[in-house]
Amino acid sequence: MSELEISRRERKKDETRQRIFLHAIRLFRERGFEATTVDEITERADVARGTFFNYFPKKEAVLAYLSEQRLADAEAAANEVLAADKPAAEKLIEIFARAASAFEEDRELSRYVLSELLERAFAPVEDIGSRWDQVIFKVIEQGQRNGELRRDLDPQRVIGVLTATYYGLLFMWVHCPEQTQFNLQDELSARIRLVVDGLAPRGTRS
């Protein structure tokens, strides 16, 4: 098989995966994740049931694919923010706020996405947690090098506090809508700012 044929075959596979994924997400938003069946997804995507399982071993795998795409978007946005000419504290706030923005699109669907994401983030074989840590580590390292953040703090401990703040608010937002009548990005930005204010060297805190 020639390289051109292999490339065409891989492109066709990618297109099929993406078609299944997009139709599945639309159905999740229309009917709800629990109410949507694999048969409904394959009918809407116009593929055989076996084809679905070739790309997604179970329905939850569609959510894993969605969270992977969101992580890739967050990494790209973080690199953009990292290169910007602004204080490290502002960069941290912007990175977390941008990451949270994807969850605002659909609170009900985000409940399942968050559950799946947290399960994978702490699984030994997954690298989601470490990849996210690397994104935040770059900003903290830059801030410590520039004297904007305390140099006596362990970056991994700082990452743990920031990440716990992020996931804690997301968990509350998706599971307790009646108690979270606020803009998710605004509230997250305010909470991350409380944390990063404590990371500033003495005499420079707002």
Secondary structure, DSSP 8 states (H G I E B T S, - for coil): --HHHHHHHHHHHHHHHHHHHHHHHHHHHHH-TTT--HHHHHHHHT--HHHHHHH-SSTHHHHHHHHHHHHHHHHHHHHHHHTSSS-HHHHHHHHHHHHHHGGGG-HHHHHHHHHHHHHHHTSTT--HHHHHHHHHHHHHHHHHHTTSS-TTS-HHHHHHHHHHHHHHHHHHHHH-GGG--S-HHHHHHHHHHHHHHTTS-TT---
